[in-house]
Amino acid sequence: MGTVQNILQIKGRVVYTVSADSCVYEALEVLEEKNLGALVVVEKDGTLDGIFTERDYARKVILKGRSSKETSVRDIMTDSVVAVTPDTKIEECMELMTNKFIRHLPVLEKGELVGLISIGDVVKYVINEKDFIIENLEHYIF
């Protein structure tokens, strides 16, 4: 099976980010506009600070009765981020996502943010790889 690099080659390395000082409402606007489930939270110098997800919003704003316009991303983001590298194997990503109950993994290379993969990206990659193997086996047999 492949690595995170294989997924990044297909989907690209564009990462949408937000500042920890932004209000949650602004972050939600980006999620909606880009049809995303998460934004990487970065410092001014671009270093990884955390991750802001729809789950963070639902559990830490809506259910707590907070205002999304008066709450900063810093107050609700997940700051203990699990990250991977481009060399991380897909199986390891699946294991991390399953065991840690997370849907997004920032990709760091030499400490620099170079991508973000989602559970959807991983599933799509695995399905495409299995389809490729099946197709090759069918051609081999016939």
Contact map, one row per residue, 1 for C-alpha under 8 A:
1110000000000000000000000000000000000000000000000000000000000000000000000000000000000000111000000000000000000000000000000000000010000000000000
1111110000000000000000000000000000000000000000000000000000000000000000000000000000000000110000000000000000000000000000000000000000000000000000
1111111000000000000000000000000000000000000000000000000000000000000000000000000000000111110000000000000000000000000000000000000000000000000000
0111111100000000000000000000000000000000000000000000000000000000000000000000000000001111110000000000000000000000000010000000000000000000000000
0111111110000000000000000000000000000000000000000000000000000000000000000000000000000111000000000000000000000000000000000000000000000000000000
0111111111000000000000000000000000000000000000000000000000000000000000000000000000000000000000000000000000000000000000000000000000000000000000
0011111111110000000000000000000000000000000000000000000000000000000000000000000000000000000000000000000000000000000010001100100000000000000000
0001111111111000000000000000000000000000000000000000000000000000000000000000000000000100000000000000000000000000001010000000000000000000000000
0000111111111000000000000000000000000000000000000000000000000000000000000000000000000000000000000000000000000000000000000000000000000000000000
0000011111110000000000000000000000000000000000000000000000000000000000000000000000000000000000000000000000000000000000000000000000000000000000
0000001111111000000000000000000000000000000000000000000000000000000000000000000000000000000000000000000000000000000000000000000000000000000000
0000001111111100000000000000000000000000000000000000000000000000000000000000000000000000000000000000000000000000001000000000000000000000000000
0000000110111110000000000000000000000000000000000000000000000000000000000000000000000000000000000000000000000000011100000000000000000000000000
0000000000011111000000000000000000000000000000000000000000000000000000000000000000000000000000000000000000000000011100000000000000000000000000
0000000000001111100000000000000000000011000000000000000000000000000000000000000000000000000000000000000000000000011100000000000000000000000000
0000000000000111110000000000000000000011000000000000000000000000000000000000000000000000000000000000000000000000000000000000000000000000000000
0000000000000011111000000000000000000011110000000000000000000000000000000000000000000000000000000000000000000000000000000000000000000000000000
0000000000000001111101000010000000000011110000000000000000000000000000000000000000000000000000000000000000000000000000000000000000000000000000
0000000000000000111111000000000000000000111100000000000000000000000000001000000000000000000000000000000000000000000000000000000000000000000000
0000000000000000011111000000000000000000111000001000000000000000000000011100100000000000000000000000000000000000000000000000000000000000000000
0000000000000000001111100000000000000000000000000000000000000000000000011100000000000000000000000000000000000000000000000000000000000000000000
0000000000000000011111110110000000000000000000000000000000000000000000011100000000000000000000000000000000000000000000000000000000000000000000
0000000000000000000011111110000000000000000000000000000000000000000111111000000000000000000000000000000000000000000000000000000000000000000000
0000000000000000000001111111000000000000000000000000000010000000000111111000000000000000000000000000000000000000000000000000000000000000000000
0000000000000000000000111111100000000000000000000000000000000000000110000000000000000000000000000000000000000000000000000000000000000000000000
0000000000000000000001111111110000000000000000000000000000000000000010000000000000000000000000000000000000000000000000000000000000000000000000
0000000000000000010001111111111000000010000000000000000000000000000000001000000000000000000000000000000000000000000000000000000000000000000000
0000000000000000000000011111111100000000000000000000000000000000000000000000000000000000000000000000000000000000000000000000000000000000000000
0000000000000000000000001111111110000000000000000000000000000000000000000000000000000000000000000000000000000000000000000000000000000000000000
0000000000000000000000000111111111110000000000000000000000000000000000000000000000000000000000000000000000000000000000000000000000000000000000
0000000000000000000000000011111111111110000000000000000000000000000000000000000000000000000000000000000000000000000000000000000000000000000000
0000000000000000000000000001111111110000000000000000000000000000000000000000000000000000000000000000000000000000000000000000000000000000000000
0000000000000000000000000000111111110000000000000000000000000000000000000000000000000000000000000000000000000000000000000000000000000000000000
0000000000000000000000000000011111110000000000000000000000000000000000000000000000000000000000000000000000000000000000000000000000000000000000
0000000000000000000000000000011111111000000000000000000000000000000000000000000000000000000000000000000000000000000000000000000000000000000000
0000000000000000000000000000011111111110000000000000000000000000000000000000000000000000000000000000000000000000000000000000000000000000000000
0000000000000000000000000000001000111110000000000000110000000000000000000000000000000000000000000000000000000000000000000000000000000000000000
0000000000000000000000000000001000011111000000000011110000000000000000000000000000000000000000000000000100000000000000000000000000000000000000
0000000000000011110000000010001000011111100000000011100000000000000000000000000000000000000000000000000000000000000000000000000000000000000000
0000000000000011110000000000000000000111110000011111000000000000000000000000000000000000000000000000000001000000000000000000000000000000000000
0000000000000000111100000000000000000011111000011111000000000000000000000000100000000000000000000000000000000000000000000000000000000000000000
0000000000000000111100000000000000000001111111111100000000000000000000000000000000000000000000000000000000000000000000000000000000000000000000
0000000000000000001100000000000000000000111111111000000000000000000000000000000000000000000000000000000000000000000000000000000000000000000000
0000000000000000001000000000000000000000011111100000000000000000000000000000000000000000000000000000000000000000000000000000000000000000000000
0000000000000000000000000000000000000000011111100000000000000000000000000000000000000000000000000000000000000000000000000000000000000000000000
0000000000000000000000000000000000000000011111110000000000000000000000000000000000000000000000000000000000000001100000000000000000000000000000
0000000000000000000000000000000000000000011111111000000000000000000000000000000000000000000000000000000000000011100000000000000000000000000000
0000000000000000000000000000000000000001111001111100000000000000000000000000000000000000000000000000000000000001100000000000000000000000000000
0000000000000000000100000000000000000001111000111110000000000000000000000000001000000000000000000000000000000000000000000000000000000000000000
0000000000000000000000000000000000000001110000011111000000000000000000000000111110000000000000000000000000000000000000000000000000000000000000
0000000000000000000000000000000000000111100000001111100000000000000000000000111010000000000000000000000000000000000000000000000000000000000000
0000000000000000000000000000000000000111100000000111110110000000000000001001110000000000000000000000000000000000000000000000000000000000000000
0000000000000000000000000000000000001110000000000011111110000000000000000000100000000000000000000000000000000000000000000000000000000000000000
0000000000000000000000000000000000001100000000000001111111000000000000000000000000000000000000000000000000000000000000000000000000000000000000
0000000000000000000000000000000000000000000000000000111111100000000000000000000000000000000000000000000000000000000000000000000000000000000000
0000000000000000000000000000000000000000000000000001111111111000000000000001110000000000000000000000000000000000000000000000000000000000000000
0000000000000000000000010000000000000000000000000001111111111100000000000001000000000000000000000000000000000000000000000000000000000000000000
0000000000000000000000000000000000000000000000000000011111111110000000000000000000000000000000000000000000000000000000000000000000000000000000
0000000000000000000000000000000000000000000000000000001111111111000000000000000000000000000000000000000000000000000000000000000000000000000000
0000000000000000000000000000000000000000000000000000000111111111010000000001000000000000000000000000000000000000000000000000000000000000000000
0000000000000000000000000000000000000000000000000000000111111111111100100001000000000000000000000000000000000000000000000000000000000000000000
0000000000000000000000000000000000000000000000000000000011111111111000000000000000000000000000000000000000000000000000000000000000000000000000
0000000000000000000000000000000000000000000000000000000001111111110000000000000000000000000000000000000000000000000000000000000000000000000000
0000000000000000000000000000000000000000000000000000000000111111110000000000000000000000000000000000000000000000000000000000000000000000000000
0000000000000000000000000000000000000000000000000000000000001111111000000000000000000000000000000000000000000000000000000000000000000000000000
0000000000000000000000000000000000000000000000000000000000011111111101100000000000000000000000000000000000000000000000000000000000000000000000
0000000000000000000000000000000000000000000000000000000000001100111111100000000000000000000000000000000000000000000000000000000000000000000000
0000000000000000000000111000000000000000000000000000000000001000011111110000000000000000000000000000000000000000000000000000000000000000000000
0000000000000000000000111100000000000000000000000000000000000000001111110000000000000000000000000000000000000000000000000000000000000000000000
0000000000000000000000110000000000000000000000000000000000000000011111110000000000000000000000000000000000000000000000000000000000000000000000
0000000000000000000000110000000000000000000000000000000000001000011111111010000000000000000000000000000000000000000000000000000000000000000000
0000000000000000000111110000000000000000000000000000000000000000000111111111000000000000000000000000000000000000000000000000000000000000000000
0000000000000000001111110010000000000000000000000001000000000000000000111111100000000000000000000000000000000000000000000000000000000000000000
0000000000000000000111000000000000000000000000000000000000000000000000011111100000000000000000000000000000000000000000000000000000000000000000
0000000000000000000000000000000000000000000000000000000000000000000000111111100000000000000000000000000000000000000000000000000000000000000000
0000000000000000000000000000000000000000000000000001000110011000000000011111110000000000000000000000000000000000000000000000000000000000000000
0000000000000000000100000000000000000000100000000111100100000000000000001111111000000000000000000000000000000000000000000000000000000000000000
0000000000000000000000000000000000000000000000000111000100000000000000000001111110000000000000000000000000000000000000000000000000000000000000
0000000000000000000000000000000000000000000000001110000000000000000000000000111110000000000000000000000000000000000000000000000000000000000000
0000000000000000000000000000000000000000000000000100000000000000000000000000011111000000000000000000000000000000000000000000000000000000000000
0000000000000000000000000000000000000000000000000110000000000000000000000000011111100000000000000000000010000000000000000000000000000000000000
0000000000000000000000000000000000000000000000000000000000000000000000000000000111110000000000000000000011000000000000000000000000000000000000
0000000000000000000000000000000000000000000000000000000000000000000000000000000011111000000000000000000011110000000000000000000000000000000000
0000000000000000000000000000000000000000000000000000000000000000000000000000000001111101000010000000000011110000000000000000000000000000000000
0001000000000000000000000000000000000000000000000000000000000000000000000000000000111111000000000000000000111000000000000000000000000000000000
0011100100000000000000000000000000000000000000000000000000000000000000000000000000011111000000000000000000111000000000000000000000000000000000
0011100000000000000000000000000000000000000000000000000000000000000000000000000000001111100000000000000000000000000000000000000000000000000000
0011100000000000000000000000000000000000000000000000000000000000000000000000000000011111110110000000000000000000000000000000000000000000000000
1111000000000000000000000000000000000000000000000000000000000000000000000000000000000011111110000000000000000000000000000000000000000000000000
1111000000000000000000000000000000000000000000000000000000000000000000000000000000000001111111000000000000000000000000000100000000000000000000
1000000000000000000000000000000000000000000000000000000000000000000000000000000000000000111111100000000000000000000000000000000000000000000000
0000000000000000000000000000000000000000000000000000000000000000000000000000000000000001111111110000000000000000000000000000000000000000000000
0000000000000000000000000000000000000000000000000000000000000000000000000000000000010001111111111000000010000000000000000100000000000000000000
0000000000000000000000000000000000000000000000000000000000000000000000000000000000000000011111111100000000000000000000100100000000000000000000
0000000000000000000000000000000000000000000000000000000000000000000000000000000000000000001111111110000000000000000000000000000000000000000000
0000000000000000000000000000000000000000000000000000000000000000000000000000000000000000000111111111110000000000000000000000000000000000000000
0000000000000000000000000000000000000000000000000000000000000000000000000000000000000000000011111111111100000000000000100000000000000000000000
0000000000000000000000000000000000000000000000000000000000000000000000000000000000000000000001111111110000000000000000000000000000000000000000
0000000000000000000000000000000000000000000000000000000000000000000000000000000000000000000000111111100000000000000000000000000000000000000000
0000000000000000000000000000000000000000000000000000000000000000000000000000000000000000000000011111110000000000000000000000000000000000000000
0000000000000000000000000000000000000000000000000000000000000000000000000000000000000000000000011111111000000000000000000000000000000000000000
0000000000000000000000000000000000000000000000000000000000000000000000000000000000000000000000011101111110000000000000000000000000000000000000
0000000000000000000000000000000000000000000000000000000000000000000000000000000000000000000000001000111110000000000001100000000000000000000000
0000000000000000000000000000000000000100000000000000000000000000000000000000000000000000000000001000011111000000000111100000000000000000000000
0000000000000000000000000000000000000000000000000000000000000000000000000000000011110000000010000000011111100000000111000000000000000000000000
0000000000000000000000000000000000000001000000000000000000000000000000000000000001110000000000000000000111110000111110000000000000000000000000
0000000000000000000000000000000000000000000000000000000000000000000000000000000000111100000000000000000011111000111110000000000000000000000000
0000000000000000000000000000000000000000000000000000000000000000000000000000000000111100000000000000000001111111111000000000000000000000000000
0000000000000000000000000000000000000000000000000000000000000000000000000000000000001100000000000000000000111111110000000000000000000000000000
0000000000000000000000000000000000000000000000000000000000000000000000000000000000000000000000000000000000011111000000000000000000000000000000
0000000000000000000000000000000000000000000000100000000000000000000000000000000000000000000000000000000000011111100000000000000000000000000000
0000000000000000000000000000000000000000000001110000000000000000000000000000000000000000000000000000000000011111110000000000000000000000000000
0000000000000000000000000000000000000000000001110000000000000000000000000000000000000000000000000000000001111011111000000000000000000000000000
0000000000001110000000000000000000000000000000000000000000000000000000000000000000000000000000000000000001111001111100000000000000000000000000
0000000100011110000000000000000000000000000000000000000000000000000000000000000000000000000000000000000001110000111110000000000000000000000000
0000000000001110000000000000000000000000000000000000000000000000000000000000000000000000000000000000000111100000011111000000000000000000000000
0001001100000000000000000000000000000000000000000000000000000000000000000000000000000000000000000000000111100000001111101100000000000000000000
0000000000000000000000000000000000000000000000000000000000000000000000000000000000000000000000000000001110000000000111111100000000000000000000
0000000000000000000000000000000000000000000000000000000000000000000000000000000000000000000001001000001100000000000011111110000000000000000000
0000000000000000000000000000000000000000000000000000000000000000000000000000000000000000000000000000000000000000000001111111000000000000000000
0000001000000000000000000000000000000000000000000000000000000000000000000000000000000000000000000000000000000000000011111111100000000000000000
0000001000000000000000000000000000000000000000000000000000000000000000000000000000000000010011000000000000000000000011111111110000000000000000
0000000000000000000000000000000000000000000000000000000000000000000000000000000000000000000000000000000000000000000000111111111000000000000000
0000000000000000000000000000000000000000000000000000000000000000000000000000000000000000000000000000000000000000000000011111111100000000000000
0000001000000000000000000000000000000000000000000000000000000000000000000000000000000000000000000000000000000000000000001111111110000000000000
0000000000000000000000000000000000000000000000000000000000000000000000000000000000000000000000000000000000000000000000000111111111000000000000
0000000000000000000000000000000000000000000000000000000000000000000000000000000000000000000000000000000000000000000000000011111111100000000000
0000000000000000000000000000000000000000000000000000000000000000000000000000000000000000000000000000000000000000000000000001111111110000000000
1000000000000000000000000000000000000000000000000000000000000000000000000000000000000000000000000000000000000000000000000000111111111000000000
0000000000000000000000000000000000000000000000000000000000000000000000000000000000000000000000000000000000000000000000000000011111111100000000
0000000000000000000000000000000000000000000000000000000000000000000000000000000000000000000000000000000000000000000000000000001111111110000000
0000000000000000000000000000000000000000000000000000000000000000000000000000000000000000000000000000000000000000000000000000000111111111000000
0000000000000000000000000000000000000000000000000000000000000000000000000000000000000000000000000000000000000000000000000000000011111111100000
0000000000000000000000000000000000000000000000000000000000000000000000000000000000000000000000000000000000000000000000000000000001111111110000
0000000000000000000000000000000000000000000000000000000000000000000000000000000000000000000000000000000000000000000000000000000000111111111000
0000000000000000000000000000000000000000000000000000000000000000000000000000000000000000000000000000000000000000000000000000000000011111111100
0000000000000000000000000000000000000000000000000000000000000000000000000000000000000000000000000000000000000000000000000000000000001111111110
0000000000000000000000000000000000000000000000000000000000000000000000000000000000000000000000000000000000000000000000000000000000000111111111
0000000000000000000000000000000000000000000000000000000000000000000000000000000000000000000000000000000000000000000000000000000000000011111111
0000000000000000000000000000000000000000000000000000000000000000000000000000000000000000000000000000000000000000000000000000000000000001111111
0000000000000000000000000000000000000000000000000000000000000000000000000000000000000000000000000000000000000000000000000000000000000000111111
0000000000000000000000000000000000000000000000000000000000000000000000000000000000000000000000000000000000000000000000000000000000000000011111
